[in-house]
Amino acid sequence: MKQRTIIIFVVLITLLSMSFLSAQGEAEAQVKAEPVSIDFWTTETQSDRMATIQVLIDTFSALNPDISINLVPVDENDLSTQAQTAAAAGTLPAIFEAPAETAVSFGTQGIVDLSATRALADSIGVDRFYSGPLKVLQTTDKSGYYALPYHGWIQGIWYRADWFEEAGLAPPNTWENVLKAARYFHRPQDNQYGILVGTKPEAYSEQCFTPIAMSNDAALFDSEGTLIFNSPEMKDAVQFYAELAKYNPPGPQNWRGRDYYMQGRMAMFFYSTYIMDDLALAEVAAGSLTGENFSDLGGTDFDPQLVENTRLAPIMTNKSPAGYGTVVSLGMFNQSSPAERSAAQKFLEYLYTQNAYITFLHMAPGGMNPMLKEIASNSRFQNDPNGIFKNYGAEKMAEIIDGLEDIRTFSIVDGVRIEAASEITAQQIIPQMLYKITQENMKVDAAMAWAEREMNKLID
Amino acid sequence: MSRFTHSSDGAAAAIKETAVQKLSTRAQRDERLGWSLVAPSVFIILALILYPVLYNIYLSFFDVSLSEGNTFSGLANHQEILRDSEFWKSLSTTMIYVIFTTAGTTLAGLGTAIVMNKKFPLRGLIRSLILLPYVAPVISVVFAWQFIFDPVNGIFMDIFYDRLHLFSERFSLIGSPSTAVWIAILFAIWKNFPFTYLMILSRLQAIDENLYEAAEIDGANGWQKFRHITLPEVYFVVNAIILLRVIWNFNKFEEVYLLTSNVKVLSVYTYLKAFTGTMDLGQGATLAVLQFFILIGFILFYVKKVLKW
């Protein structure tokens, strides 16, 4: 009995001392490797996308046990506000994911780490990028980049080709064709609507408006950097947009209105290539369909023909042709500690490696398109788990990706970068103006004068 | 004897004196203890309530820039706000919102409480079911309401347009700025009347039944009993709740903004001014200060004139 007690005692002591020693060992190892913890702001706020990014982070952390990365979701519409307040509080994250315009506006505020970004670009290799998207992120003096392009989408009008054919209407690729079709298909008494354009004061509205303004040769600035927003071309575009908004479903709308198209209640809608999986896959579309969610409401179910009956008109023409798309970039905010800076750079380098990159892009096949040329032609990339590439065909997908080379924005005029334009986009002045006109019945002239005043406040 | 008495008097006085001394030191000690006990709370109140209020007032005199620091601008913010027609519009929206939601929650709460004070089967169950809107999380009921009023798929349009043909066209009640405020008011009444109901019910249950019996013997009818017994008995509870409701709804942000986002009551307007678009934090602070003083003015008036404290 006594012996047994002694044995148990000895075993316990040994175990305790071992765990103590190993804890000490761990502590020593940690001291040697100097663990860093950095934040990563992502605009992919949906839980399934965050889970995918977390897998990438976990893989990276397994390879680099001394670096821990904290994923923070930030709504795209809140990015500017969040960054400004974080900058004032000194709590900027090490890494951000942001639309190119927003990244440029961060750059002009002086909160982006330009030298680290330059080093990152060099280590990845500038030549491997598509040049168009990279140009959007270049600094004014062309010596560096505010952030690096990571993925991108193009936008256009998606439309019911079968309805258009039956009605004998031309594809919605000019102002005239769009308006004619919107009028023709707008039958509110049958709960059917002509078109969806954004009318809420959110980023989506500007995304719909930009190609319309650009196709009318309207610009925010001339190449000298003078604000020329209040021009006859811009006024025409605003009026045309307000006219289109009359054929919207009732009430202020944002991208969520695309659900009505999925339900077969709308003829056209502005949207990015992100819609491709919703059109093709029943389980993705389920969230948009009343029939799936409210069986008592006499709603609609998934239409397997919709993907074949839907076409994309990516270019809008009036005075000149204009396409629109957005480059989403990864960048680094200024950090005080060099360890955090190098950890951020290391993680971003990892995200550009082939496996990590393709995993990331496969979160939204069609929506997220690569910015490195070699990834676009990579067979693993073209074989996405949901079969979107197969559904649409590699050729159509290549066309979409090529479209990214010709992205036009308000912030590049004749090859000159106008930073103030990015600031105006980031602060959503134009969406607010469109909301005032379409929802608060403000006169176009008054609303444009208001917008011009706000823009001048930003420029000063 | 007298000498003895005298000396004993002196001793008594001395004892009394030391007792007083002891008492006063004990009182002092108690006071010190008291202060040290409340000190953490006082500190927290100063740090978390008084400091932000004062700092906000301070900020209202500045042109605030997060990146370039603040520049003193005197009363410029205040003047600009008072000249801003949007401010007056949002003030009147706030008034409409506060008046109708307060009246609505109070009347609905009072009516429900009176009904629920009567005996009927399953009363316990129904009493607790009524609390449901009040305890449900705002965000989940907001989504439900938004779906109800969705112009294309919502139940409201399904019933009133498709089935009853009451309207000539579909429209978005929650999206159009002119009607959205009324939906926000309806929502606030539905969400908050259970609180009023609960408070009034607990007061009703404390009213002495003898009062009603005596009134019946005197030949009072139902209305007279309500007017002369029930109302005076619940007067202070109702008025205290009205005061609280005005304070709460005057500052209400989340219910309004999450549900409609285009009903610009003062708190929403302050948020939009301070944190969106050109982000004018100085004017945002000024708006908050004005809102604060309007509310303080109302509270002082109400406490003096209505509650007569």
Interface residues (C-beta under 8 A of the other chain):
Chain A: T81 Q84 T85 A87 A88 Q109 G110 P188 Q189 N191 Y193 K200 P201 P249 P250 G251 P252 D259 Y260 Q263 R265 T290 F294 L297 G298 G299 Q427 Q428 I429 Q432 Y435 Q439 E440 E454 K457 L458
Chain B: L66 S67 P151 V152 N153 I155 D158 E169 R170 F171 S172 I174 G175 S176 P177 S261 N262 F275 T276 G277 T278 M279
